Amino acid sequence: MAFDVKRIESAIARAAREVGDPQSRLPTEVAAAVADALATRPHTGQVTVEEVQDLVETQLNAAGRSDIARAYIVYRQRRAELRAAKALVGVRDELKLSLAAVTVLNDRYLLRDEQGRATESTGELMDRVAVHVAATEDTHRAGSSAQWAERFSALLRGLEFLPNSPTLMNAGTRIGFLSGCVVLPLDDSLRSIFTTLGHAAEIHQAGGGTGYAFSHLRPAGDFVAGTGGMSSGPMSFLRLFDTASDVVSMAGRRRGANMAVLDVSHPDVYEFATAKAGARDELSHFNLSVGVTDAFLRAVERGATHRLVNPRTHKTVARVSAADLFGAICEAAHACGDPGLLFLDAINRANPLPHRGRIEATNPCGEVPLLPHESCNLGSINLARMCAHGTVDWDRLTAVTTEAVRFLDDVIDVNVYPFGELADASHASRKVGLGMMGLAELLAALGIPYDSDEAVRLAGRIAAHIQRAAHAASAELAVERGPFPAFADSRFAASQPIRNAQLTSVAPTGTISLIAGTTAGIEPMFAIAYTRSVLGRHLLEVNPCFDRLARDQGFYTDSLATEIAQKGGVRAYPGVPAAVRAAFPTALEIAPEWHLRIQAAVQRHVDAAVSKTVNLPATATVDDVRAIYLAAWKAKVKGVTVYRYGSREGQVLTFAADRSAIPRADTSFSGGCAGRVCDF
């Protein structure tokens, strides 16, 4: 093994804290004694983990600290069990990831031989990605790619920043498609529809997701001149796309993810809005969002009528009560979490390329509104790693942001696009989406309740800091490499040139937050303790941040996790210090308005949009959904999603019927949204 004195010091310090004795000198002294013992022993080959740990125990007992030695023995036993489980999975893990993370990487991300065995370690995966992405650096400065590969690798190995899943999966492979998602056009013709369907299949096969606006398709029952028949409407084609996603995902490495958007003025909007409310498996590969305008929502508030317009003829076909239509949308969202709302006017007020068309669709989770054929190349900064000495490390956050922007800009050039339209659109605007994950963990580590004014202010400050640093980095790249080709046609034309038309967005992060071992996106923690299905067993898992804090503050016991899981959280648990209870709320313990306030605070400083679920308790009413949707519009976010607990079968984290039972999560659960498709 590679011997690292600091890691020995850290392990001893943790054991000391667990017994309520945070020694200042003991960890350093014992680690030094272990290093001396290793230096003077005969060289008989590589030192094993077990040999080092034996020496630590010996030195602790020699120092008269048998209590700390016992705590250290328990620690080493846990580590040994984890190493054994990873060996059973068949993965070498020098990054010290969780068992769930290693299992997911082995299933989907690591390169394999013909027998299906992993041929790279977790660290080698990061090296592969870094080398591939950095290769384009030589086109800007000859001989610089090796240097940037090393820097990118350190960034990824340190789990300070991770790109979207297709980049981790496909960098340096034959597939080579690195974008998280794309928006594809759907015009009102069979040729357009089936061309898009074929393109979507290629993207899904490569691990990407897709978004579409179905708003241009003529409504059901409309006249078809070419055949003299009647149109089947957008819903029939939506079901076709869902079936195709299911077929392709059976041969792929992840389930197909899609976003379908329908304008609120489309005659089939009622059928679209309620499509998933009553059917268990209906459109299981799609998230649905209704594209609403300011005019529609003002009509809702005034009790006015709303026009439904045939997109083929542009004629009004009906006038309906705006409030009644909005009520149907809210009832469906209350029933199953779909549809969400996209605030199209807010989105297009921020459209960096308004002369190229109106944005009508987003990627599957709503955080990147895009024009047709544009792609979202995403990555997220791990805020949990941006904390030092009890505060945010702003300098490190700037440095990571700067390198992450360069990484994502390089992704655009090394990306292998399945068809030319994607390459042309992506290179023209060079949009990237740098976001964040681990906000809830950062807040908890700082002792700040998620549902507090202080949390709202800090979340907004962090988003603003990332946005400023990202734009500064893009301006520097523009000096070095030139601005994005469509710069002269953009709303930035009179400003300082930048390399990327769009720089920041906040994704739900899904699997990459699981890999990073932190909380998802800007979501709160969904549960503090739960069981996860891994390797055919239900293993009790505690939120890593809470686990560390409980051990560091000396109130951890073996029964603590089970007791907390049975209660669903810690806020009502007297066995946890009051300050810790306040800092560790779960999603269902947070009032809906706090979910929205956090989202709005972040959105004010994000170029694109923010993926965030407003979690509602099972007892929430349709009026609660209505209030959230209207409040989100007034808060000037670009989209909103609600999820009422238990309203959808198959959610990835569930409590049993008895709320005192321990909640269960599937292998891929990352601690964020429990209902919608948010795997990216």
C-alpha positions as CSV (number, residue, x, y, z in Angstrom):
1,M,0.0,0.0,0.0
2,A,1.0,3.7,-0.4
3,F,1.8,4.8,3.2
4,D,0.4,8.2,4.1
5,V,1.1,9.5,7.6
6,K,-1.7,12.1,7.4
7,R,-4.3,9.3,6.8
8,I,-3.1,7.5,9.9
9,E,-3.3,10.7,11.9
10,S,-6.9,11.3,10.6
11,A,-8.0,7.8,11.6
12,I,-6.6,8.1,15.1
13,A,-8.1,11.5,15.5
14,R,-11.5,10.2,14.6
15,A,-11.2,7.3,17.0
16,A,-10.2,9.8,19.7
17,R,-13.2,12.0,19.0
18,E,-15.5,8.9,19.1
19,V,-14.5,8.3,22.8
20,G,-15.0,12.0,23.6
21,D,-11.3,12.9,23.8
22,P,-10.2,15.0,20.8
23,Q,-6.5,14.9,21.6
24,S,-4.3,17.6,20.0
25,R,-1.0,15.8,20.0
26,L,-1.7,12.0,20.3
27,P,-2.6,11.4,16.6
28,T,0.6,13.1,15.4
29,E,2.7,11.3,17.9
30,V,1.3,7.8,17.3
31,A,1.4,8.3,13.5
32,A,5.1,9.3,13.8
33,A,5.8,6.3,15.9
34,V,4.2,4.0,13.3
35,A,6.3,5.7,10.6
36,D,9.5,5.1,12.6
37,A,8.6,1.5,13.3
38,L,8.0,0.9,9.6
39,A,11.3,2.7,8.7
40,T,13.4,0.5,11.0
41,R,11.8,-2.9,10.2
42,P,13.4,-5.3,7.7
43,H,12.3,-4.7,4.0
44,T,10.2,-7.8,3.2
45,G,8.1,-6.5,0.4
46,Q,5.1,-4.1,0.3
47,V,3.5,-3.1,3.6
48,T,-0.1,-4.2,3.9
49,V,-3.0,-2.3,5.3
50,E,-3.4,-4.8,8.1
51,E,0.3,-4.4,9.1
52,V,0.0,-0.7,9.4
53,Q,-3.2,-1.0,11.4
54,D,-1.6,-3.5,13.8
55,L,1.2,-1.0,14.5
56,V,-1.4,1.7,15.2
57,E,-3.1,-0.5,17.8
58,T,0.2,-1.4,19.4
59,Q,1.3,2.2,19.7
60,L,-2.1,3.3,21.1
61,N,-2.0,0.6,23.8
62,A,1.6,1.5,24.5
63,A,0.5,5.1,25.1
64,G,-2.0,3.9,27.6
65,R,-5.0,4.7,25.4
66,S,-6.7,1.4,25.1
67,D,-10.1,3.2,24.8
68,I,-9.0,4.9,21.6
69,A,-7.4,1.6,20.5
70,R,-10.8,-0.1,20.9
71,A,-12.5,2.6,18.8
72,Y,-9.8,2.3,16.2
73,I,-10.3,-1.5,16.1
74,V,-14.0,-1.0,15.3
75,Y,-13.0,1.5,12.6
76,R,-10.6,-0.9,11.0
77,Q,-13.2,-3.7,11.1
78,R,-15.6,-1.5,9.2
79,R,-12.9,-0.7,6.6
80,A,-12.0,-4.4,6.2
81,E,-15.7,-5.3,5.7
82,L,-15.9,-2.5,3.0
83,R,-12.8,-3.7,1.3
84,A,-14.1,-7.3,1.3
85,A,-17.4,-6.2,-0.2
86,K,-15.7,-4.2,-3.0
87,A,-13.5,-7.2,-3.7
88,L,-16.6,-9.3,-4.1
89,V,-17.9,-6.7,-6.6
90,G,-14.6,-7.0,-8.4
91,V,-13.5,-3.4,-8.4
92,R,-10.2,-1.8,-7.3
93,D,-11.1,1.4,-5.5
94,E,-8.2,3.7,-4.6
95,L,-10.6,6.6,-4.3
96,K,-12.3,5.1,-1.2
97,L,-15.8,5.4,-2.5
98,S,-18.9,4.0,-0.9
99,L,-20.0,0.4,-1.6
100,A,-23.1,1.7,-3.4
101,A,-20.9,4.0,-5.6
102,V,-18.5,1.2,-6.5
103,T,-21.4,-1.1,-7.4
104,V,-23.0,1.5,-9.7
105,L,-19.6,2.3,-11.3
106,N,-19.0,-1.4,-11.9
107,D,-22.5,-1.8,-13.4
108,R,-22.4,1.1,-15.8
109,Y,-19.2,3.1,-16.0
110,L,-16.0,1.0,-15.7
111,L,-14.4,-0.4,-18.9
112,R,-14.8,-4.2,-19.1
113,D,-13.2,-7.1,-20.9
114,E,-15.0,-9.7,-23.0
115,Q,-15.9,-11.7,-19.8
116,G,-17.6,-8.6,-18.3
117,R,-14.9,-8.0,-15.7
118,A,-13.8,-4.4,-14.9
119,T,-10.5,-3.6,-16.4
120,E,-9.9,-0.3,-14.7
121,S,-10.0,1.0,-11.1
122,T,-12.1,3.9,-9.9
123,G,-9.1,6.2,-10.1
124,E,-8.1,4.9,-13.6
125,L,-11.6,5.8,-14.8
126,M,-11.0,9.4,-13.7
127,D,-7.6,9.3,-15.5
128,R,-9.1,8.0,-18.7
129,V,-11.6,10.8,-18.7
130,A,-9.0,13.5,-17.9
131,V,-6.6,12.3,-20.6
132,H,-9.3,12.2,-23.3
133,V,-10.8,15.6,-22.5
134,A,-7.4,17.2,-22.2
135,A,-6.2,16.0,-25.6
136,T,-7.8,19.0,-27.3
137,E,-5.5,21.3,-25.3
138,D,-2.7,20.6,-27.8
139,T,-4.7,22.3,-30.6
140,H,-4.5,25.6,-28.6
141,R,-1.0,25.2,-27.3
142,A,1.2,22.4,-28.5
143,G,2.5,20.1,-25.8
144,S,0.1,21.3,-23.1
145,S,-2.3,18.3,-23.0
146,A,-0.2,16.3,-20.5
147,Q,-0.2,19.1,-18.0
148,W,-3.9,19.6,-18.3
149,A,-4.6,15.9,-18.1
150,E,-2.8,15.8,-14.8
151,R,-4.7,18.8,-13.5
152,F,-8.1,17.4,-14.6
153,S,-7.3,14.0,-13.1
154,A,-6.5,15.6,-9.8
155,L,-9.8,17.5,-9.9
156,L,-11.8,14.4,-10.7
157,R,-9.9,12.0,-8.3
158,G,-10.4,14.6,-5.5
159,L,-14.2,14.4,-6.2
160,E,-14.2,18.2,-6.2
161,F,-15.9,18.3,-9.6
162,L,-17.5,15.6,-11.7
163,P,-18.9,15.8,-15.3
164,N,-22.2,14.3,-16.4
165,S,-22.5,10.5,-16.6
166,P,-22.0,10.1,-20.4
167,T,-18.6,11.8,-20.1
168,L,-17.6,9.4,-17.4
169,M,-18.9,6.4,-19.4
170,N,-17.8,7.3,-22.9
171,A,-14.6,9.4,-22.7
172,G,-11.8,7.5,-24.5
173,T,-14.2,4.8,-25.8
174,R,-15.5,3.9,-29.3
175,I,-18.8,5.6,-28.5
176,G,-17.3,8.9,-27.6
177,F,-20.6,10.8,-27.0
178,L,-20.0,13.0,-23.9
179,S,-23.1,15.2,-23.7
180,G,-25.6,14.7,-20.9
181,C,-28.6,15.5,-23.1
182,V,-29.9,17.2,-26.2
183,V,-33.0,18.9,-27.4
184,L,-34.3,17.6,-30.7
185,P,-36.8,19.3,-33.1
186,L,-40.3,17.9,-33.7
187,D,-42.0,19.5,-36.7
188,D,-45.5,18.6,-37.9
189,S,-44.6,15.9,-40.4
190,L,-43.9,12.2,-40.3
191,R,-40.5,12.7,-41.8
192,S,-39.5,15.1,-39.0
193,I,-41.0,12.9,-36.3
194,F,-39.4,9.6,-37.4
195,T,-36.0,11.3,-38.2
196,T,-36.0,12.6,-34.6
197,L,-37.0,9.2,-33.3
198,G,-34.0,7.7,-35.0
199,H,-31.7,10.3,-33.7
200,A,-33.1,9.9,-30.2
201,A,-32.4,6.2,-30.3
202,E,-28.7,6.8,-31.1
203,I,-28.4,9.3,-28.2
204,H,-30.1,7.0,-25.8
205,Q,-27.9,4.1,-26.9
206,A,-24.9,6.3,-26.0
207,G,-26.3,7.1,-22.6
208,G,-27.6,10.6,-23.2
209,G,-31.1,11.9,-22.6
210,T,-33.4,14.0,-24.8
211,G,-35.9,16.8,-24.6
212,Y,-38.7,17.7,-27.1
213,A,-41.4,20.2,-27.6
214,F,-44.5,18.4,-29.0
215,S,-46.2,21.8,-29.3
216,H,-45.9,22.0,-33.1
217,L,-47.8,18.7,-33.8
218,R,-51.4,19.1,-34.9
219,P,-54.0,18.0,-32.4
220,A,-55.8,14.7,-32.4
221,G,-58.7,14.7,-34.9
222,D,-57.2,17.4,-37.1
223,F,-57.3,17.0,-40.9
224,V,-54.4,15.4,-42.7
225,A,-54.4,16.6,-46.3
226,G,-52.0,14.0,-47.7
227,T,-54.3,11.1,-46.7
228,G,-57.7,12.7,-46.2
229,G,-57.7,11.2,-42.7
230,M,-57.5,12.5,-39.2
231,S,-54.4,13.1,-37.1
232,S,-53.7,10.9,-34.1
233,G,-52.3,13.9,-32.2
234,P,-49.1,14.5,-30.1
235,M,-50.0,11.9,-27.4
236,S,-49.8,9.0,-29.8
237,F,-46.3,10.0,-30.9
238,L,-45.3,10.7,-27.3
239,R,-46.2,7.1,-26.5
240,L,-44.3,5.9,-29.5
241,F,-41.2,7.8,-28.3
242,D,-41.6,6.3,-24.8
243,T,-41.8,2.7,-26.2
244,A,-38.7,3.3,-28.3
245,S,-36.8,4.6,-25.2
246,D,-37.8,1.4,-23.4
247,V,-36.6,-0.8,-26.2
248,V,-33.2,1.0,-26.5
249,S,-32.6,1.1,-22.8
250,M,-32.9,-2.7,-22.6
251,A,-29.6,-2.9,-24.6
252,G,-28.0,0.1,-23.0
253,R,-26.3,0.9,-19.7
254,R,-29.0,3.2,-18.3
255,R,-32.7,3.8,-18.7
256,G,-33.7,6.3,-21.3
257,A,-34.6,9.7,-19.9
258,N,-36.8,12.3,-21.7
259,M,-38.6,15.5,-21.3
260,A,-41.8,16.2,-23.2
261,V,-43.1,19.8,-23.3
262,L,-46.5,20.9,-24.6
263,D,-47.5,24.5,-24.8
264,V,-50.4,25.4,-22.6
265,S,-52.3,26.7,-25.7
266,H,-52.2,23.4,-27.5
267,P,-55.7,21.9,-27.9
268,D,-54.5,18.5,-26.5
269,V,-53.1,20.1,-23.3
270,Y,-55.7,18.5,-21.0
271,E,-54.9,15.0,-22.2
272,F,-51.1,15.7,-22.0
273,A,-51.4,17.1,-18.5
274,T,-53.3,14.2,-17.1
275,A,-51.5,11.4,-19.0
276,K,-49.6,10.0,-16.1
277,A,-52.1,10.7,-13.3
278,G,-54.1,7.5,-13.5
279,A,-51.8,4.9,-15.2
280,R,-49.1,3.0,-13.3
281,D,-46.6,2.6,-16.2
282,E,-47.7,5.3,-18.6
283,L,-44.8,7.2,-20.1
284,S,-42.3,5.8,-17.6
285,H,-39.3,7.2,-19.6
286,F,-40.7,10.7,-19.7
287,N,-40.9,13.7,-17.4
288,L,-43.7,16.0,-18.5
289,S,-43.9,19.8,-18.4
290,V,-46.5,22.2,-19.6
291,G,-45.0,25.3,-21.1
292,V,-46.9,28.2,-19.6
293,T,-46.7,32.0,-20.3
294,D,-47.1,35.0,-18.1
295,A,-50.3,35.8,-20.0
296,F,-51.8,32.4,-19.1
297,L,-50.9,32.7,-15.4
298,R,-52.3,36.2,-15.2
299,A,-55.5,34.9,-16.7
300,V,-55.6,32.2,-14.0
301,E,-55.3,34.8,-11.3
302,R,-58.0,37.1,-12.9
303,G,-60.4,34.2,-13.6
304,A,-60.2,35.0,-17.3
305,T,-60.5,32.7,-20.3
306,H,-57.6,31.1,-22.2
307,R,-57.4,30.4,-26.0
308,L,-56.5,26.9,-27.3
309,V,-54.9,27.3,-30.7
310,N,-54.3,24.8,-33.5
311,P,-50.6,24.9,-34.2
312,R,-51.2,24.0,-37.9
313,T,-53.7,26.7,-38.7
314,H,-52.8,29.1,-35.9
315,K,-56.6,29.5,-35.3
316,T,-58.4,29.5,-32.0
317,V,-60.3,26.3,-31.6
318,A,-61.7,26.9,-28.1
319,R,-61.8,29.2,-25.2
320,V,-61.5,27.6,-21.8
321,S,-61.4,28.8,-18.2
322,A,-57.7,29.4,-17.4
323,A,-58.4,28.6,-13.8
324,D,-60.0,25.3,-14.7
325,L,-57.1,24.3,-17.0
326,F,-54.6,25.2,-14.3
327,G,-56.6,23.2,-11.8
328,A,-56.4,20.1,-14.0
329,I,-52.6,20.6,-14.2
330,C,-52.3,20.9,-10.4
331,E,-54.6,17.9,-9.8
332,A,-52.4,15.7,-12.0
333,A,-49.2,17.0,-10.4
334,H,-50.7,16.2,-7.0
335,A,-51.6,12.7,-8.2
336,C,-48.2,11.7,-9.6
337,G,-45.7,14.5,-9.7
338,D,-46.3,15.3,-13.4
339,P,-46.6,17.7,-15.1
340,G,-44.2,20.3,-13.9
341,L,-44.3,23.8,-15.3
342,L,-41.8,25.6,-17.6
343,F,-42.1,29.3,-17.4
344,L,-41.4,30.0,-21.1
345,D,-41.3,33.8,-20.9
346,A,-38.7,33.7,-18.1
347,I,-36.7,31.2,-20.1
348,N,-36.7,33.3,-23.2
349,R,-35.9,36.6,-21.4
350,A,-32.6,34.9,-20.6
351,N,-32.2,33.3,-24.1
352,P,-28.6,34.1,-25.1
353,L,-29.4,33.7,-28.8
354,P,-32.9,35.2,-29.3
355,H,-32.3,35.8,-33.0
356,R,-32.0,32.0,-33.5
357,G,-35.4,31.3,-32.2
358,R,-37.6,30.9,-29.2
359,I,-36.7,28.2,-26.7
360,E,-39.5,25.7,-26.2
361,A,-38.0,22.7,-24.5
362,T,-35.4,21.6,-22.0
363,N,-33.3,18.5,-21.1
364,P,-35.0,15.7,-19.1
365,C,-34.7,17.4,-15.7
366,G,-35.4,20.9,-16.8
367,E,-32.2,22.7,-15.8
368,V,-31.0,23.4,-19.4
369,P,-33.5,25.1,-21.8
370,L,-32.1,24.7,-25.3
371,L,-32.7,25.4,-28.9
372,P,-33.2,22.4,-31.3
373,H,-30.0,20.3,-31.7
374,E,-28.2,22.0,-28.9
375,S,-26.6,19.8,-26.2
376,C,-26.0,20.2,-22.5
377,N,-22.5,19.4,-21.4
378,L,-22.8,19.4,-17.6
379,G,-20.6,19.1,-14.6
380,S,-21.1,19.8,-10.9
381,I,-18.8,21.2,-8.2
382,N,-18.9,19.2,-4.9
383,L,-19.6,21.9,-2.4
384,A,-18.9,19.5,0.5
385,R,-15.3,19.7,-0.6
386,M,-15.3,23.5,-0.6
387,C,-15.4,23.8,3.2
388,A,-12.3,24.6,5.4
389,H,-12.0,25.6,9.0
390,G,-15.8,26.0,9.5
391,T,-16.4,28.2,6.5
392,V,-16.7,28.2,2.7
393,D,-13.3,28.1,1.0
394,W,-14.0,30.8,-1.5
395,D,-10.5,30.7,-3.1
396,R,-10.8,27.0,-3.7
397,L,-14.3,27.4,-5.1
398,T,-12.9,30.0,-7.6
399,A,-10.0,27.7,-8.6
400,V,-12.3,24.7,-9.1
401,T,-14.8,26.7,-11.1
402,T,-12.0,28.0,-13.4
403,E,-10.7,24.5,-14.1
404,A,-14.2,23.1,-14.5
405,V,-15.1,25.7,-17.1
406,R,-12.0,24.8,-19.1
407,F,-12.8,21.1,-18.8
408,L,-16.4,21.5,-20.0
409,D,-15.2,23.7,-22.9
410,D,-12.8,21.0,-23.9
411,V,-15.6,18.4,-23.8
412,I,-17.3,20.3,-26.6
413,D,-14.3,19.7,-28.9
414,V,-13.5,16.1,-28.1
415,N,-17.2,15.1,-28.1
416,V,-18.2,12.6,-30.8
417,Y,-21.6,13.8,-32.1
418,P,-23.8,11.1,-33.6
419,F,-25.0,13.4,-36.4
420,G,-23.9,16.7,-37.9
421,E,-26.7,18.9,-36.7
422,L,-25.7,18.3,-33.1
423,A,-22.1,19.2,-33.7
424,D,-23.0,22.4,-35.6
425,A,-25.4,23.7,-32.9
426,S,-23.1,22.8,-30.0
427,H,-20.1,24.4,-31.6
428,A,-22.0,27.5,-32.5
429,S,-23.1,28.4,-29.0
430,R,-20.6,26.3,-26.9
431,K,-23.1,26.1,-24.1
432,V,-22.0,24.4,-20.9
433,G,-23.7,23.9,-17.6
434,L,-21.6,24.1,-14.5
435,G,-23.6,23.5,-11.4
436,M,-23.2,22.3,-7.8
437,M,-23.9,19.3,-5.6
438,G,-23.6,18.8,-1.9
439,L,-25.3,22.0,-0.8
440,A,-27.3,20.3,1.9
441,E,-24.1,18.6,3.2
442,L,-22.2,21.9,3.2
443,L,-25.0,23.6,5.1
444,A,-25.1,20.8,7.7
445,A,-21.3,20.8,8.1
446,L,-21.6,24.6,8.8
447,G,-24.4,24.0,11.3
448,I,-26.9,26.0,9.1
449,P,-30.5,24.7,8.9
450,Y,-31.6,24.2,5.2
451,D,-34.8,25.9,6.1
452,S,-33.4,29.2,7.3
453,D,-32.7,32.7,6.1
454,E,-29.0,32.1,6.5
455,A,-29.2,29.0,4.2
456,V,-31.0,31.0,1.6
457,R,-28.5,33.8,1.7
458,L,-25.5,31.4,1.5
459,A,-27.0,29.4,-1.3
460,G,-27.5,32.6,-3.4
461,R,-24.0,33.8,-2.5
462,I,-22.4,30.5,-3.6
463,A,-24.4,30.5,-6.9
464,A,-23.3,34.1,-7.5
465,H,-19.7,33.3,-6.8
466,I,-19.7,30.4,-9.2
467,Q,-21.4,32.4,-11.9
468,R,-18.9,35.3,-11.6
469,A,-15.9,32.9,-11.6
470,A,-17.3,30.9,-14.5
471,H,-17.9,34.0,-16.7
472,A,-14.4,35.3,-15.8
473,A,-12.9,32.0,-16.9
474,S,-14.9,32.0,-20.1
475,A,-13.7,35.5,-20.9
476,E,-10.1,34.3,-20.4
477,L,-10.7,31.4,-22.7
478,A,-12.2,33.8,-25.3
479,V,-8.9,35.7,-25.3
480,E,-7.0,32.5,-25.8
481,R,-9.3,30.6,-28.1
482,G,-11.8,33.1,-29.4
483,P,-15.5,33.6,-28.5
484,F,-18.3,31.2,-29.4
485,P,-19.0,31.5,-33.2
486,A,-22.5,32.9,-32.7
487,F,-21.2,35.6,-30.4
488,A,-22.0,38.5,-32.8
489,D,-25.6,37.2,-33.1
490,S,-26.0,37.0,-29.3
491,R,-27.2,39.3,-26.5
492,F,-23.6,39.6,-25.4
493,A,-22.5,41.1,-28.7
494,A,-21.9,44.6,-27.2
495,S,-20.1,43.1,-24.1
496,Q,-16.7,41.5,-23.4
497,P,-16.3,38.4,-25.5
498,I,-16.8,35.1,-23.8
499,R,-16.2,31.6,-25.0
500,N,-19.5,30.1,-24.0
501,A,-23.0,31.4,-24.6
502,Q,-24.2,29.8,-21.3
503,L,-22.1,28.7,-18.4
504,T,-24.1,27.8,-15.3
505,S,-27.1,25.5,-14.5
506,V,-27.9,23.3,-11.6
507,A,-28.6,19.7,-12.4
508,P,-30.1,17.1,-10.0
509,T,-26.7,15.3,-10.3
510,G,-28.2,11.8,-9.6
511,T,-25.5,9.2,-9.9
512,I,-22.5,11.6,-9.8
513,S,-23.5,12.8,-6.3
514,L,-23.6,9.1,-5.3
515,I,-20.1,8.7,-6.7
516,A,-18.9,11.9,-4.9
517,G,-20.5,10.7,-1.7
518,T,-22.5,13.8,-1.1
519,T,-26.0,15.1,-1.3
520,A,-27.7,15.6,-4.7
521,G,-27.7,19.0,-6.4
522,I,-29.3,21.6,-4.2
523,E,-31.7,19.1,-2.7
524,P,-32.0,18.6,1.0
525,M,-31.4,15.2,2.5
526,F,-34.2,12.8,1.9
527,A,-33.4,10.6,4.8
528,I,-30.7,10.5,7.4
529,A,-30.6,6.7,7.6
530,Y,-32.1,4.0,5.5
531,T,-31.4,0.5,4.1
532,R,-30.0,0.2,0.6
533,S,-30.2,-2.9,-1.5
534,V,-26.7,-3.9,-2.5
535,L,-25.4,-7.3,-3.6
536,G,-28.7,-8.9,-2.7
537,R,-28.6,-7.6,0.9
538,H,-30.4,-4.7,2.6
539,L,-27.5,-2.7,4.3
540,L,-28.2,0.0,6.8
541,E,-26.7,3.3,5.5
542,V,-26.3,6.5,7.3
543,N,-25.8,9.9,5.6
544,P,-22.0,10.2,5.5
545,C,-22.0,13.8,6.8
546,F,-24.2,12.9,9.8
547,D,-22.2,9.8,10.5
548,R,-18.9,11.8,10.6
549,L,-20.4,14.5,12.8
550,A,-22.0,12.0,15.2
551,R,-18.7,10.2,15.6
552,D,-16.7,13.4,15.8
553,Q,-18.9,14.8,18.5
554,G,-19.0,11.6,20.5
555,F,-22.7,10.8,20.4
556,Y,-22.6,8.0,17.9
557,T,-23.8,4.6,19.2
558,D,-24.4,1.3,17.3
559,S,-28.1,1.6,17.8
560,L,-28.3,5.3,16.8
561,A,-28.7,4.7,13.0
562,T,-31.5,2.2,13.5
563,E,-33.3,4.4,15.9
564,I,-33.0,7.4,13.6
565,A,-34.2,5.4,10.6
566,Q,-37.2,4.3,12.5
567,K,-38.1,7.9,13.2
568,G,-37.4,9.0,9.6
569,G,-35.1,11.8,10.7
570,V,-33.5,13.5,13.7
571,R,-35.4,16.7,14.2
572,A,-37.8,14.9,16.7
573,Y,-35.1,12.7,18.2
574,P,-33.9,13.8,21.6
575,G,-30.8,11.6,21.5
576,V,-29.1,14.1,19.1
577,P,-27.9,17.5,20.2
578,A,-30.3,20.4,19.4
579,A,-27.9,22.2,17.0
580,V,-27.4,18.9,15.0
581,R,-31.1,18.3,14.9
582,A,-31.7,21.8,13.4
583,A,-28.9,21.3,10.8
584,F,-30.1,17.9,9.5
585,P,-33.7,18.3,8.3
586,T,-35.1,15.8,5.8
587,A,-36.9,16.9,2.7
588,L,-40.3,16.1,4.2
589,E,-39.6,18.0,7.4
590,I,-38.9,21.2,5.3
591,A,-41.9,23.4,4.5
592,P,-42.5,23.7,0.8
593,E,-41.8,27.5,0.8
594,W,-38.3,26.8,1.9
595,H,-37.7,24.5,-1.0
596,L,-38.8,27.2,-3.3
597,R,-36.8,30.0,-1.5
598,I,-33.6,28.0,-2.0
599,Q,-34.4,27.4,-5.6
600,A,-35.2,31.0,-6.3
601,A,-32.1,32.3,-4.5
602,V,-29.9,30.0,-6.6
603,Q,-31.8,30.7,-9.9
604,R,-31.1,34.5,-9.6
605,H,-27.4,33.7,-10.2
606,V,-27.7,30.9,-12.8
607,D,-27.5,31.4,-16.5
608,A,-29.8,28.5,-17.5
609,A,-32.2,26.9,-15.0
610,V,-32.2,25.0,-11.7
611,S,-33.5,21.5,-11.3
612,K,-35.2,21.3,-7.9
613,T,-38.1,19.3,-6.6
614,V,-40.5,20.8,-4.1
615,N,-41.1,17.8,-1.8
616,L,-44.6,17.6,-0.3
617,P,-45.9,15.3,2.4
618,A,-48.5,12.7,1.5
619,T,-51.1,14.9,3.2
620,A,-50.6,17.8,0.8
621,T,-53.6,19.0,-1.1
622,V,-54.2,20.2,-4.7
623,D,-54.4,23.7,-3.3
624,D,-50.9,23.3,-1.9
625,V,-49.7,22.4,-5.4
626,R,-51.5,25.4,-6.9
627,A,-49.9,27.7,-4.3
628,I,-46.4,26.4,-5.0
629,Y,-46.8,26.7,-8.8
630,L,-48.0,30.3,-8.6
631,A,-45.4,31.2,-6.0
632,A,-42.7,29.7,-8.3
633,W,-43.8,31.9,-11.2
634,K,-43.7,35.0,-9.0
635,A,-40.3,34.0,-7.7
636,K,-39.0,34.1,-11.3
637,V,-37.7,30.6,-11.5
638,K,-37.7,29.0,-14.9
639,G,-39.4,25.8,-14.0
640,V,-40.9,24.0,-11.1
641,T,-41.6,20.4,-10.1
642,V,-43.5,19.1,-7.1
643,Y,-43.5,15.6,-5.7
644,R,-46.0,14.5,-3.1
645,Y,-44.5,11.6,-1.1
646,G,-45.9,8.2,-2.1
647,S,-47.8,9.5,-5.1
648,R,-45.9,7.3,-7.6
649,E,-45.2,3.6,-7.4
650,G,-41.6,2.6,-7.8
651,Q,-40.0,5.7,-6.2
652,V,-36.4,5.0,-5.4
653,L,-36.7,5.6,-1.6
654,T,-39.7,4.4,0.3
655,F,-40.9,4.1,3.8
656,A,-43.0,1.1,4.7
657,A,-46.7,1.5,5.4
658,D,-45.7,1.9,9.1
659,R,-43.8,5.1,9.4
660,S,-41.7,3.6,12.2
661,A,-40.3,1.0,9.8
662,I,-36.8,1.7,8.2
663,P,-37.0,3.3,4.8
664,R,-35.5,1.4,1.9
665,A,-33.5,2.8,-1.1
666,D,-32.4,1.1,-4.3
667,T,-28.8,0.8,-5.3
668,S,-28.7,4.0,-7.4
669,F,-30.5,6.3,-4.9
670,S,-28.3,9.4,-4.5
671,G,-30.3,11.2,-1.8
672,G,-32.2,13.6,-3.9
673,C,-35.5,13.4,-5.8
674,A,-37.4,10.2,-5.0
675,G,-40.0,10.4,-7.7
676,R,-39.1,11.9,-11.1
677,V,-36.6,10.5,-13.6
678,C,-33.4,12.4,-12.5
679,D,-30.5,10.0,-13.3
680,F,-28.1,12.5,-14.8
